[in-house]
Amino acid sequence: MPGLSGLDLLRRLRSIGPSMPVIIDTADTNPTTRSRAMRGGAHAYLTKPVSGDALLRHLQSALRQVGPPPDGEGQETPSDG
């Protein structure tokens, strides 16, 4: 993300939707950066390489936090063809 750090993006997302879960996926293993991200409201701070299982677990947790979409939103409709 040229010109924007992950922490900058997290701050922007927090200002737009404070309840939106944010999962940080980064190569930065610095404990201070992780701490800042978590204090800033990140749902998870994952360092690369991230296993598919770990990512799936955190995505499921984030979706549980948000809850189901309002009636009719996000539901697939049958295809006619």
PDB file with SEQRES, HELIX, SHEET and CRYST1 records, atoms N, CA, C and O in Angstrom:
SEQRES   1 A   81  MET PRO GLY LEU SER GLY LEU ASP LEU LEU ARG ARG LEU          
SEQRES   2 A   81  ARG SER ILE GLY PRO SER MET PRO VAL ILE ILE ASP THR          
SEQRES   3 A   81  ALA ASP THR ASN PRO THR THR ARG SER ARG ALA MET ARG          
SEQRES   4 A   81  GLY GLY ALA HIS ALA TYR LEU THR LYS PRO VAL SER GLY          
SEQRES   5 A   81  ASP ALA LEU LEU ARG HIS LEU GLN SER ALA LEU ARG GLN          
SEQRES   6 A   81  VAL GLY PRO PRO PRO ASP GLY GLU GLY GLN GLU THR PRO          
SEQRES   7 A   81  SER ASP GLY                                                  
HELIX    1 AA1 GLY A    6  ILE A   16  1                                  11    
HELIX    2 AA2 PRO A   31  ARG A   39  1                                   9    
HELIX    3 AA3 GLY A   52  VAL A   66  1                                  15    
SHEET    1 AA1 2 ILE A  23  THR A  26  0                                        
SHEET    2 AA1 2 ALA A  44  THR A  47  1                                        
CRYST1    1.000    1.000    1.000  90.00  90.00  90.00 P 1           1          
ATOM      1  N   MET A   1       0.841  -1.167   0.000  1.00  0.00           N  
ATOM      2  CA  MET A   1       0.000   0.000   0.000  1.00  0.00           C  
ATOM      3  C   MET A   1       0.894   1.239   0.000  1.00  0.00           C  
ATOM      4  O   MET A   1       1.238   1.757   1.063  1.00  0.00           O  
ATOM      5  N   PRO A   2       1.254   1.696  -1.140  1.00  0.00           N  
ATOM      6  CA  PRO A   2       2.138   2.856  -1.217  1.00  0.00           C  
ATOM      7  C   PRO A   2       1.556   4.062  -0.490  1.00  0.00           C  
ATOM      8  O   PRO A   2       0.410   4.454  -0.715  1.00  0.00           O  
ATOM      9  N   GLY A   3       2.376   4.642   0.389  1.00  0.00           N  
ATOM     10  CA  GLY A   3       1.973   5.852   1.086  1.00  0.00           C  
ATOM     11  C   GLY A   3       1.061   5.654   2.277  1.00  0.00           C  
ATOM     12  O   GLY A   3       0.666   6.629   2.916  1.00  0.00           O  
ATOM     13  N   LEU A   4       0.714   4.415   2.592  1.00  0.00           N  
ATOM     14  CA  LEU A   4      -0.215   4.150   3.691  1.00  0.00           C  
ATOM     15  C   LEU A   4       0.227   2.900   4.427  1.00  0.00           C  
ATOM     16  O   LEU A   4       0.371   1.838   3.823  1.00  0.00           O  
ATOM     17  N   SER A   5       0.441   3.022   5.723  1.00  0.00           N  
ATOM     18  CA  SER A   5       0.820   1.841   6.497  1.00  0.00           C  
ATOM     19  C   SER A   5      -0.437   1.092   6.925  1.00  0.00           C  
ATOM     20  O   SER A   5      -1.546   1.619   6.838  1.00  0.00           O  
ATOM     21  N   GLY A   6      -0.255  -0.123   7.382  1.00  0.00           N  
ATOM     22  CA  GLY A   6      -1.379  -0.904   7.889  1.00  0.00           C  
ATOM     23  C   GLY A   6      -2.045  -0.229   9.076  1.00  0.00           C  
ATOM     24  O   GLY A   6      -3.268  -0.263   9.212  1.00  0.00           O  
ATOM     25  N   LEU A   7      -1.227   0.392   9.946  1.00  0.00           N  
ATOM     26  CA  LEU A   7      -1.793   1.095  11.100  1.00  0.00           C  
ATOM     27  C   LEU A   7      -2.579   2.332  10.657  1.00  0.00           C  
ATOM     28  O   LEU A   7      -3.602   2.668  11.254  1.00  0.00           O  
ATOM     29  N   ASP A   8      -2.094   3.011   9.604  1.00  0.00           N  
ATOM     30  CA  ASP A   8      -2.841   4.151   9.055  1.00  0.00           C  
ATOM     31  C   ASP A   8      -4.193   3.687   8.514  1.00  0.00           C  
ATOM     32  O   ASP A   8      -5.224   4.314   8.757  1.00  0.00           O  
ATOM     33  N   LEU A   9      -4.166   2.583   7.779  1.00  0.00           N  
ATOM     34  CA  LEU A   9      -5.407   2.034   7.229  1.00  0.00           C  
ATOM     35  C   LEU A   9      -6.365   1.632   8.351  1.00  0.00           C  
ATOM     36  O   LEU A   9      -7.567   1.884   8.263  1.00  0.00           O  
ATOM     37  N   LEU A  10      -5.844   1.016   9.388  1.00  0.00           N  
ATOM     38  CA  LEU A  10      -6.673   0.630  10.532  1.00  0.00           C  
ATOM     39  C   LEU A  10      -7.345   1.867  11.134  1.00  0.00           C  
ATOM     40  O   LEU A  10      -8.541   1.839  11.423  1.00  0.00           O  
ATOM     41  N   ARG A  11      -6.592   2.939  11.324  1.00  0.00           N  
ATOM     42  CA  ARG A  11      -7.171   4.177  11.877  1.00  0.00           C  
ATOM     43  C   ARG A  11      -8.282   4.712  10.967  1.00  0.00           C  
ATOM     44  O   ARG A  11      -9.331   5.140  11.448  1.00  0.00           O  
ATOM     45  N   ARG A  12      -8.049   4.686   9.666  1.00  0.00           N  
ATOM     46  CA  ARG A  12      -9.082   5.172   8.728  1.00  0.00           C  
ATOM     47  C   ARG A  12     -10.329   4.302   8.784  1.00  0.00           C  
ATOM     48  O   ARG A  12     -11.448   4.814   8.800  1.00  0.00           O  
ATOM     49  N   LEU A  13     -10.138   2.990   8.812  1.00  0.00           N  
ATOM     50  CA  LEU A  13     -11.290   2.090   8.879  1.00  0.00           C  
ATOM     51  C   LEU A  13     -12.051   2.271  10.186  1.00  0.00           C  
ATOM     52  O   LEU A  13     -13.280   2.212  10.197  1.00  0.00           O  
ATOM     53  N   ARG A  14     -11.345   2.488  11.276  1.00  0.00           N  
ATOM     54  CA  ARG A  14     -11.987   2.720  12.576  1.00  0.00           C  
ATOM     55  C   ARG A  14     -12.824   3.988  12.539  1.00  0.00           C  
ATOM     56  O   ARG A  14     -13.893   4.042  13.146  1.00  0.00           O  
ATOM     57  N   SER A  15     -12.346   5.012  11.832  1.00  0.00           N  
ATOM     58  CA  SER A  15     -13.099   6.267  11.771  1.00  0.00           C  
ATOM     59  C   SER A  15     -14.364   6.115  10.922  1.00  0.00           C  
ATOM     60  O   SER A  15     -15.352   6.813  11.151  1.00  0.00           O  
ATOM     61  N   ILE A  16     -14.335   5.209   9.948  1.00  0.00           N  
ATOM     62  CA  ILE A  16     -15.489   4.977   9.077  1.00  0.00           C  
ATOM     63  C   ILE A  16     -16.518   4.072   9.747  1.00  0.00           C  
ATOM     64  O   ILE A  16     -17.712   4.373   9.766  1.00  0.00           O  
ATOM     65  N   GLY A  17     -16.037   2.964  10.296  1.00  0.00           N  
ATOM     66  CA  GLY A  17     -16.939   1.991  10.903  1.00  0.00           C  
ATOM     67  C   GLY A  17     -16.287   1.330  12.090  1.00  0.00           C  
ATOM     68  O   GLY A  17     -15.604   0.316  11.942  1.00  0.00           O  
ATOM     69  N   PRO A  18     -16.489   1.895  13.277  1.00  0.00           N  
ATOM     70  CA  PRO A  18     -15.772   1.385  14.445  1.00  0.00           C  
ATOM     71  C   PRO A  18     -16.073  -0.066  14.796  1.00  0.00           C  
ATOM     72  O   PRO A  18     -15.300  -0.691  15.523  1.00  0.00           O  
ATOM     73  N   SER A  19     -17.171  -0.614  14.299  1.00  0.00           N  
ATOM     74  CA  SER A  19     -17.492  -2.000  14.647  1.00  0.00           C  
ATOM     75  C   SER A  19     -17.033  -3.004  13.584  1.00  0.00           C  
ATOM     76  O   SER A  19     -17.161  -4.213  13.777  1.00  0.00           O  
ATOM     77  N   MET A  20     -16.501  -2.508  12.464  1.00  0.00           N  
ATOM     78  CA  MET A  20     -16.039  -3.397  11.405  1.00  0.00           C  
ATOM     79  C   MET A  20     -14.764  -4.113  11.863  1.00  0.00           C  
ATOM     80  O   MET A  20     -13.777  -3.455  12.190  1.00  0.00           O  
ATOM     81  N   PRO A  21     -14.770  -5.454  11.893  1.00  0.00           N  
ATOM     82  CA  PRO A  21     -13.553  -6.157  12.297  1.00  0.00           C  
ATOM     83  C   PRO A  21     -12.465  -6.023  11.235  1.00  0.00           C  
ATOM     84  O   PRO A  21     -12.727  -6.135  10.037  1.00  0.00           O  
ATOM     85  N   VAL A  22     -11.251  -5.783  11.697  1.00  0.00           N  
ATOM     86  CA  VAL A  22     -10.110  -5.625  10.798  1.00  0.00           C  
ATOM     87  C   VAL A  22      -9.067  -6.666  11.166  1.00  0.00           C  
ATOM     88  O   VAL A  22      -8.644  -6.755  12.318  1.00  0.00           O  
ATOM     89  N   ILE A  23      -8.659  -7.447  10.190  1.00  0.00           N  
ATOM     90  CA  ILE A  23      -7.603  -8.438  10.383  1.00  0.00           C  
ATOM     91  C   ILE A  23      -6.369  -7.929   9.649  1.00  0.00           C  
ATOM     92  O   ILE A  23      -6.402  -7.709   8.438  1.00  0.00           O  
ATOM     93  N   ILE A  24      -5.295  -7.745  10.384  1.00  0.00           N  
ATOM     94  CA  ILE A  24      -4.032  -7.283   9.804  1.00  0.00           C  
ATOM     95  C   ILE A  24      -3.220  -8.516   9.409  1.00  0.00           C  
ATOM     96  O   ILE A  24      -3.017  -9.419  10.220  1.00  0.00           O  
ATOM     97  N   ASP A  25      -2.763  -8.546   8.171  1.00  0.00           N  
ATOM     98  CA  ASP A  25      -1.899  -9.617   7.659  1.00  0.00           C  
ATOM     99  C   ASP A  25      -0.623  -8.938   7.180  1.00  0.00           C  
ATOM    100  O   ASP A  25      -0.637  -8.210   6.188  1.00  0.00           O  
ATOM    101  N   THR A  26       0.477  -9.176   7.883  1.00  0.00           N  
ATOM    102  CA  THR A  26       1.679  -8.398   7.640  1.00  0.00           C  
ATOM    103  C   THR A  26       2.943  -9.239   7.792  1.00  0.00           C  
ATOM    104  O   THR A  26       2.919 -10.326   8.369  1.00  0.00           O  
ATOM    105  N   ALA A  27       4.033  -8.719   7.269  1.00  0.00           N  
ATOM    106  CA  ALA A  27       5.345  -9.336   7.480  1.00  0.00           C  
ATOM    107  C   ALA A  27       6.034  -8.734   8.699  1.00  0.00           C  
ATOM    108  O   ALA A  27       7.103  -9.198   9.095  1.00  0.00           O  
ATOM    109  N   ASP A  28       5.437  -7.710   9.295  1.00  0.00           N  
ATOM    110  CA  ASP A  28       6.021  -7.007  10.439  1.00  0.00           C  
ATOM    111  C   ASP A  28       5.813  -7.818  11.721  1.00  0.00           C  
ATOM    112  O   ASP A  28       4.685  -7.970  12.189  1.00  0.00           O  
ATOM    113  N   THR A  29       6.896  -8.330  12.277  1.00  0.00           N  
ATOM    114  CA  THR A  29       6.821  -9.146  13.492  1.00  0.00           C  
ATOM    115  C   THR A  29       7.169  -8.354  14.750  1.00  0.00           C  
ATOM    116  O   THR A  29       7.316  -8.934  15.825  1.00  0.00           O  
ATOM    117  N   ASN A  30       7.300  -7.046  14.625  1.00  0.00           N  
ATOM    118  CA  ASN A  30       7.655  -6.197  15.749  1.00  0.00           C  
ATOM    119  C   ASN A  30       6.529  -6.213  16.791  1.00  0.00           C  
ATOM    120  O   ASN A  30       5.394  -5.863  16.468  1.00  0.00           O  
ATOM    121  N   PRO A  31       6.826  -6.614  18.041  1.00  0.00           N  
ATOM    122  CA  PRO A  31       5.790  -6.675  19.076  1.00  0.00           C  
ATOM    123  C   PRO A  31       5.140  -5.310  19.358  1.00  0.00           C  
ATOM    124  O   PRO A  31       3.966  -5.245  19.724  1.00  0.00           O  
ATOM    125  N   THR A  32       5.891  -4.244  19.190  1.00  0.00           N  
ATOM    126  CA  THR A  32       5.327  -2.910  19.414  1.00  0.00           C  
ATOM    127  C   THR A  32       4.262  -2.593  18.371  1.00  0.00           C  
ATOM    128  O   THR A  32       3.212  -2.039  18.695  1.00  0.00           O  
ATOM    129  N   THR A  33       4.535  -2.946  17.125  1.00  0.00           N  
ATOM    130  CA  THR A  33       3.557  -2.718  16.055  1.00  0.00           C  
ATOM    131  C   THR A  33       2.305  -3.549  16.306  1.00  0.00           C  
ATOM    132  O   THR A  33       1.186  -3.057  16.156  1.00  0.00           O  
ATOM    133  N   ARG A  34       2.497  -4.813  16.690  1.00  0.00           N  
ATOM    134  CA  ARG A  34       1.351  -5.679  17.001  1.00  0.00           C  
ATOM    135  C   ARG A  34       0.522  -5.074  18.128  1.00  0.00           C  
ATOM    136  O   ARG A  34      -0.705  -5.027  18.043  1.00  0.00           O  
ATOM    137  N   SER A  35       1.177  -4.619  19.165  1.00  0.00           N  
ATOM    138  CA  SER A  35       0.487  -4.031  20.308  1.00  0.00           C  
ATOM    139  C   SER A  35      -0.303  -2.787  19.898  1.00  0.00           C  
ATOM    140  O   SER A  35      -1.446  -2.598  20.314  1.00  0.00           O  
ATOM    141  N   ARG A  36       0.323  -1.948  19.079  1.00  0.00           N  
ATOM    142  CA  ARG A  36      -0.373  -0.750  18.603  1.00  0.00           C  
ATOM    143  C   ARG A  36      -1.600  -1.110  17.777  1.00  0.00           C  
ATOM    144  O   ARG A  36      -2.645  -0.471  17.900  1.00  0.00           O  
ATOM    145  N   ALA A  37      -1.475  -2.127  16.940  1.00  0.00           N  
ATOM    146  CA  ALA A  37      -2.605  -2.552  16.110  1.00  0.00           C  
ATOM    147  C   ALA A  37      -3.748  -3.085  16.974  1.00  0.00           C  
ATOM    148  O   ALA A  37      -4.912  -2.754  16.750  1.00  0.00           O  
ATOM    149  N   MET A  38      -3.411  -3.899  17.945  1.00  0.00           N  
ATOM    150  CA  MET A  38      -4.455  -4.477  18.792  1.00  0.00           C  
ATOM    151  C   MET A  38      -5.108  -3.395  19.656  1.00  0.00           C  
ATOM    152  O   MET A  38      -6.327  -3.395  19.829  1.00  0.00           O  
ATOM    153  N   ARG A  39      -4.314  -2.482  20.192  1.00  0.00           N  
ATOM    154  CA  ARG A  39      -4.883  -1.363  20.957  1.00  0.00           C  
ATOM    155  C   ARG A  39      -5.726  -0.461  20.061  1.00  0.00           C  
ATOM    156  O   ARG A  39      -6.682   0.166  20.518  1.00  0.00           O  
ATOM    157  N   GLY A  40      -5.361  -0.402  18.775  1.00  0.00           N  
ATOM    158  CA  GLY A  40      -6.097   0.412  17.809  1.00  0.00           C  
ATOM    159  C   GLY A  40      -7.377  -0.236  17.330  1.00  0.00           C  
ATOM    160  O   GLY A  40      -8.118   0.354  16.544  1.00  0.00           O  
ATOM    161  N   GLY A  41      -7.645  -1.446  17.797  1.00  0.00           N  
ATOM    162  CA  GLY A  41      -8.915  -2.088  17.463  1.00  0.00           C  
ATOM    163  C   GLY A  41      -8.855  -3.202  16.445  1.00  0.00           C  
ATOM    164  O   GLY A  41      -9.898  -3.646  15.967  1.00  0.00           O  
ATOM    165  N   ALA A  42      -7.670  -3.668  16.099  1.00  0.00           N  
ATOM    166  CA  ALA A  42      -7.593  -4.794  15.156  1.00  0.00           C  
ATOM    167  C   ALA A  42      -8.208  -6.033  15.793  1.00  0.00           C  
ATOM    168  O   ALA A  42      -8.014  -6.291  16.981  1.00  0.00           O  
ATOM    169  N   HIS A  43      -8.935  -6.781  15.013  1.00  0.00           N  
ATOM    170  CA  HIS A  43      -9.519  -8.040  15.479  1.00  0.00           C  
ATOM    171  C   HIS A  43      -8.428  -9.096  15.647  1.00  0.00           C  
ATOM    172  O   HIS A  43      -8.454  -9.895  16.583  1.00  0.00           O  
ATOM    173  N   ALA A  44      -7.472  -9.080  14.721  1.00  0.00           N  
ATOM    174  CA  ALA A  44      -6.359 -10.033  14.768  1.00  0.00           C  
ATOM    175  C   ALA A  44      -5.160  -9.412  14.068  1.00  0.00           C  
ATOM    176  O   ALA A  44      -5.303  -8.557  13.194  1.00  0.00           O  
ATOM    177  N   TYR A  45      -3.977  -9.859  14.471  1.00  0.00           N  
ATOM    178  CA  TYR A  45      -2.721  -9.409  13.866  1.00  0.00           C  
ATOM    179  C   TYR A  45      -1.967 -10.666  13.477  1.00  0.00           C  
ATOM    180  O   TYR A  45      -1.373 -11.330  14.327  1.00  0.00           O  
ATOM    181  N   LEU A  46      -1.991 -10.990  12.199  1.00  0.00           N  
ATOM    182  CA  LEU A  46      -1.378 -12.211  11.694  1.00  0.00           C  
ATOM    183  C   LEU A  46      -0.097 -11.863  10.956  1.00  0.00           C  
ATOM    184  O   LEU A  46      -0.052 -10.899  10.191  1.00  0.00           O  
ATOM    185  N   THR A  47       0.949 -12.655  11.191  1.00  0.00           N  
ATOM    186  CA  THR A  47       2.202 -12.418  10.488  1.00  0.00           C  
ATOM    187  C   THR A  47       2.412 -13.485   9.420  1.00  0.00           C  
ATOM    188  O   THR A  47       2.106 -14.662   9.610  1.00  0.00           O  
ATOM    189  N   LYS A  48       2.943 -13.027   8.295  1.00  0.00           N  
ATOM    190  CA  LYS A  48       3.175 -13.910   7.146  1.00  0.00           C  
ATOM    191  C   LYS A  48       4.341 -14.842   7.427  1.00  0.00           C  
ATOM    192  O   LYS A  48       5.289 -14.457   8.111  1.00  0.00           O  
ATOM    193  N   PRO A  49       4.287 -16.031   6.923  1.00  0.00           N  
ATOM    194  CA  PRO A  49       3.188 -16.624   6.166  1.00  0.00           C  
ATOM    195  C   PRO A  49       2.066 -17.057   7.110  1.00  0.00           C  
ATOM    196  O   PRO A  49       2.321 -17.560   8.204  1.00  0.00           O  
ATOM    197  N   VAL A  50       0.838 -16.856   6.678  1.00  0.00           N  
ATOM    198  CA  VAL A  50      -0.341 -17.222   7.464  1.00  0.00           C  
ATOM    199  C   VAL A  50      -0.912 -18.505   6.878  1.00  0.00           C  
ATOM    200  O   VAL A  50      -1.126 -18.607   5.670  1.00  0.00           O  
ATOM    201  N   SER A  51      -1.153 -19.473   7.738  1.00  0.00           N  
ATOM    202  CA  SER A  51      -1.748 -20.714   7.255  1.00  0.00           C  
ATOM    203  C   SER A  51      -3.213 -20.470   6.899  1.00  0.00           C  
ATOM    204  O   SER A  51      -3.867 -19.603   7.478  1.00  0.00           O  
ATOM    205  N   GLY A  52      -3.703 -21.222   5.969  1.00  0.00           N  
ATOM    206  CA  GLY A  52      -5.108 -21.125   5.579  1.00  0.00           C  
ATOM    207  C   GLY A  52      -6.035 -21.401   6.749  1.00  0.00           C  
ATOM    208  O   GLY A  52      -7.071 -20.751   6.892  1.00  0.00           O  
ATOM    209  N   ASP A  53      -5.667 -22.368   7.592  1.00  0.00           N  
ATOM    210  CA  ASP A  53      -6.496 -22.700   8.752  1.00  0.00           C  
ATOM    211  C   ASP A  53      -6.568 -21.533   9.729  1.00  0.00           C  
ATOM    212  O   ASP A  53      -7.644 -21.219  10.237  1.00  0.00           O  
ATOM    213  N   ALA A  54      -5.438 -20.890   9.997  1.00  0.00           N  
ATOM    214  CA  ALA A  54      -5.418 -19.759  10.928  1.00  0.00           C  
ATOM    215  C   ALA A  54      -6.247 -18.606  10.375  1.00  0.00           C  
ATOM    216  O   ALA A  54      -7.026 -17.995  11.107  1.00  0.00           O  
ATOM    217  N   LEU A  55      -6.086 -18.306   9.091  1.00  0.00           N  
ATOM    218  CA  LEU A  55      -6.851 -17.231   8.481  1.00  0.00           C  
ATOM    219  C   LEU A  55      -8.343 -17.529   8.538  1.00  0.00           C  
ATOM    220  O   LEU A  55      -9.139 -16.651   8.870  1.00  0.00           O  
ATOM    221  N   LEU A  56      -8.725 -18.750   8.220  1.00  0.00           N  
ATOM    222  CA  LEU A  56     -10.133 -19.141   8.260  1.00  0.00           C  
ATOM    223  C   LEU A  56     -10.702 -18.989   9.674  1.00  0.00           C  
ATOM    224  O   LEU A  56     -11.813 -18.489   9.847  1.00  0.00           O  
ATOM    225  N   ARG A  57      -9.949 -19.417  10.669  1.00  0.00           N  
ATOM    226  CA  ARG A  57     -10.388 -19.295  12.068  1.00  0.00           C  
ATOM    227  C   ARG A  57     -10.651 -17.837  12.437  1.00  0.00           C  
ATOM    228  O   ARG A  57     -11.667 -17.521  13.057  1.00  0.00           O  
ATOM    229  N   HIS A  58      -9.734 -16.953  12.055  1.00  0.00           N  
ATOM    230  CA  HIS A  58      -9.900 -15.539  12.384  1.00  0.00           C  
ATOM    231  C   HIS A  58     -11.032 -14.898  11.588  1.00  0.00           C  
ATOM    232  O   HIS A  58     -11.752 -14.049  12.114  1.00  0.00           O  
ATOM    233  N   LEU A  59     -11.196 -15.291  10.335  1.00  0.00           N  
ATOM    234  CA  LEU A  59     -12.318 -14.779   9.540  1.00  0.00           C  
ATOM    235  C   LEU A  59     -13.651 -15.209  10.143  1.00  0.00           C  
ATOM    236  O   LEU A  59     -14.577 -14.404  10.242  1.00  0.00           O  
ATOM    237  N   GLN A  60     -13.750 -16.473  10.546  1.00  0.00           N  
ATOM    238  CA  GLN A  60     -14.987 -16.953  11.161  1.00  0.00           C  
ATOM    239  C   GLN A  60     -15.267 -16.207  12.461  1.00  0.00           C  
ATOM    240  O   GLN A  60     -16.412 -15.846  12.734  1.00  0.00           O  
ATOM    241  N   SER A  61     -14.244 -15.978  13.252  1.00  0.00           N  
ATOM    242  CA  SER A  61     -14.398 -15.241  14.501  1.00  0.00           C  
ATOM    243  C   SER A  61     -14.866 -13.806  14.222  1.00  0.00           C  
ATOM    244  O   SER A  61     -15.750 -13.294  14.910  1.00  0.00           O  
ATOM    245  N   ALA A  62     -14.279 -13.171  13.226  1.00  0.00           N  
ATOM    246  CA  ALA A  62     -14.669 -11.804  12.879  1.00  0.00           C  
ATOM    247  C   ALA A  62     -16.117 -11.759  12.409  1.00  0.00           C  
ATOM    248  O   ALA A  62     -16.855 -10.841  12.765  1.00  0.00           O  
ATOM    249  N   LEU A  63     -16.525 -12.735  11.618  1.00  0.00           N  
ATOM    250  CA  LEU A  63     -17.909 -12.772  11.135  1.00  0.00           C  
ATOM    251  C   LEU A  63     -18.893 -13.017  12.272  1.00  0.00           C  
ATOM    252  O   LEU A  63     -19.990 -12.459  12.271  1.00  0.00           O  
ATOM    253  N   ARG A  64     -18.512 -13.843  13.240  1.00  0.00           N  
ATOM    254  CA  ARG A  64     -19.378 -14.055  14.410  1.00  0.00           C  
ATOM    255  C   ARG A  64     -19.540 -12.761  15.199  1.00  0.00           C  
ATOM    256  O   ARG A  64     -20.615 -12.481  15.728  1.00  0.00           O  
ATOM    257  N   GLN A  65     -18.485 -11.985  15.273  1.00  0.00           N  
ATOM    258  CA  GLN A  65     -18.521 -10.717  15.995  1.00  0.00           C  
ATOM    259  C   GLN A  65     -19.511  -9.755  15.348  1.00  0.00           C  
ATOM    260  O   GLN A  65     -20.236  -9.040  16.040  1.00  0.00           O  
ATOM    261  N   VAL A  66     -19.537  -9.743  14.018  1.00  0.00           N  
ATOM    262  CA  VAL A  66     -20.410  -8.834  13.288  1.00  0.00           C  
ATOM    263  C   VAL A  66     -21.856  -9.314  13.352  1.00  0.00           C  
ATOM    264  O   VAL A  66     -22.774  -8.500  13.450  1.00  0.00           O  
ATOM    265  N   GLY A  67     -22.063 -10.611  13.297  1.00  0.00           N  
ATOM    266  CA  GLY A  67     -23.413 -11.161  13.310  1.00  0.00           C  
ATOM    267  C   GLY A  67     -23.950 -11.331  11.909  1.00  0.00           C  
ATOM    268  O   GLY A  67     -23.284 -10.984  10.934  1.00  0.00           O  
ATOM    269  N   PRO A  68     -25.152 -11.862  11.807  1.00  0.00           N  
ATOM    270  CA  PRO A  68     -25.745 -12.107  10.478  1.00  0.00           C  
ATOM    271  C   PRO A  68     -26.122 -10.797   9.799  1.00  0.00           C  
ATOM    272  O   PRO A  68     -26.399  -9.804  10.472  1.00  0.00           O  
ATOM    273  N   PRO A  69     -26.133 -10.791   8.457  1.00  0.00           N  
ATOM    274  CA  PRO A  69     -26.540  -9.580   7.735  1.00  0.00           C  
ATOM    275  C   PRO A  69     -28.028  -9.326   7.945  1.00  0.00           C  
ATOM    276  O   PRO A  69     -28.767 -10.251   8.282  1.00  0.00           O  
ATOM    277  N   PRO A  70     -28.483  -8.077   7.750  1.00  0.00           N  
ATOM    278  CA  PRO A  70     -29.918  -7.794   7.837  1.00  0.00           C  
ATOM    279  C   PRO A  70     -30.686  -8.671   6.853  1.00  0.00           C  
ATOM    280  O   PRO A  70     -30.120  -9.136   5.864  1.00  0.00           O  
ATOM    281  N   ASP A  71     -31.949  -8.897   7.115  1.00  0.00           N  
ATOM    282  CA  ASP A  71     -32.781  -9.772   6.275  1.00  0.00           C  
ATOM    283  C   ASP A  71     -32.611  -9.481   4.798  1.00  0.00           C  
ATOM    284  O   ASP A  71     -32.740  -8.341   4.350  1.00  0.00           O  
ATOM    285  N   GLY A  72     -32.318 -10.532   4.054  1.00  0.00           N  
ATOM    286  CA  GLY A  72     -32.235 -10.435   2.610  1.00  0.00           C  
ATOM    287  C   GLY A  72     -30.890 -10.008   2.072  1.00  0.00           C  
ATOM    288  O   GLY A  72     -30.616 -10.225   0.892  1.00  0.00           O  
ATOM    289  N   GLU A  73     -30.038  -9.408   2.885  1.00  0.00           N  
ATOM    290  CA  GLU A  73     -28.740  -8.954   2.389  1.00  0.00           C  
ATOM    291  C   GLU A  73     -27.725 -10.088   2.441  1.00  0.00           C  
ATOM    292  O   GLU A  73     -27.683 -10.848   3.408  1.00  0.00           O  
ATOM    293  N   GLY A  74     -26.924 -10.196   1.416  1.00  0.00           N  
ATOM    294  CA  GLY A  74     -25.851 -11.164   1.401  1.00  0.00           C  
ATOM    295  C   GLY A  74     -26.289 -12.594   1.116  1.00  0.00           C  
ATOM    296  O   GLY A  74     -25.467 -13.510   1.129  1.00  0.00           O  
ATOM    297  N   GLN A  75     -27.575 -12.788   0.859  1.00  0.00           N  
ATOM    298  CA  GLN A  75     -28.038 -14.126   0.565  1.00  0.00           C  
ATOM    299  C   GLN A  75     -27.979 -14.361  -0.934  1.00  0.00           C  
ATOM    300  O   GLN A  75     -28.326 -13.492  -1.734  1.00  0.00           O  
ATOM    301  N   GLU A  76     -27.535 -15.540  -1.290  1.00  0.00           N  
ATOM    302  CA  GLU A  76     -27.482 -15.868  -2.700  1.00  0.00           C  
ATOM    303  C   GLU A  76     -28.865 -16.218  -3.199  1.00  0.00           C  
ATOM    304  O   GLU A  76     -29.672 -16.800  -2.475  1.00  0.00           O  
ATOM    305  N   THR A  77     -29.132 -15.857  -4.447  1.00  0.00           N  
ATOM    306  CA  THR A  77     -30.410 -16.212  -5.050  1.00  0.00           C  
ATOM    307  C   THR A  77     -30.169 -17.324  -6.054  1.00  0.00           C  
ATOM    308  O   THR A  77     -29.113 -17.379  -6.684  1.00  0.00           O  
ATOM    309  N   PRO A  78     -31.141 -18.205  -6.205  1.00  0.00           N  
ATOM    310  CA  PRO A  78     -30.951 -19.304  -7.167  1.00  0.00           C  
ATOM    311  C   PRO A  78     -30.753 -18.779  -8.580  1.00  0.00           C  
ATOM    312  O   PRO A  78     -31.342 -17.771  -8.972  1.00  0.00           O  
ATOM    313  N   SER A  79     -29.930 -19.464  -9.326  1.00  0.00           N  
ATOM    314  CA  SER A  79     -29.665 -19.082 -10.700  1.00  0.00           C  
ATOM    315  C   SER A  79     -30.697 -19.710 -11.623  1.00  0.00           C  
ATOM    316  O   SER A  79     -31.137 -20.838 -11.397  1.00  0.00           O  
ATOM    317  N   ASP A  80     -31.075 -18.993 -12.643  1.00  0.00           N  
ATOM    318  CA  ASP A  80     -32.038 -19.530 -13.617  1.00  0.00           C  
ATOM    319  C   ASP A  80     -31.339 -20.312 -14.716  1.00  0.00           C  
ATOM    320  O   ASP A  80     -31.988 -20.901 -15.580  1.00  0.00           O  
ATOM    321  N   GLY A  81     -30.027 -20.313 -14.677  1.00  0.00           N  
ATOM    322  CA  GLY A  81     -29.499 -20.917 -15.831  1.00  0.00           C  
ATOM    323  C   GLY A  81     -28.315 -21.680 -15.727  1.00  0.00           C  
ATOM    324  O   GLY A  81     -27.837 -22.217 -16.726  1.00  0.00           O  
TER     325      GLY A  81                                                      
END                                                                             
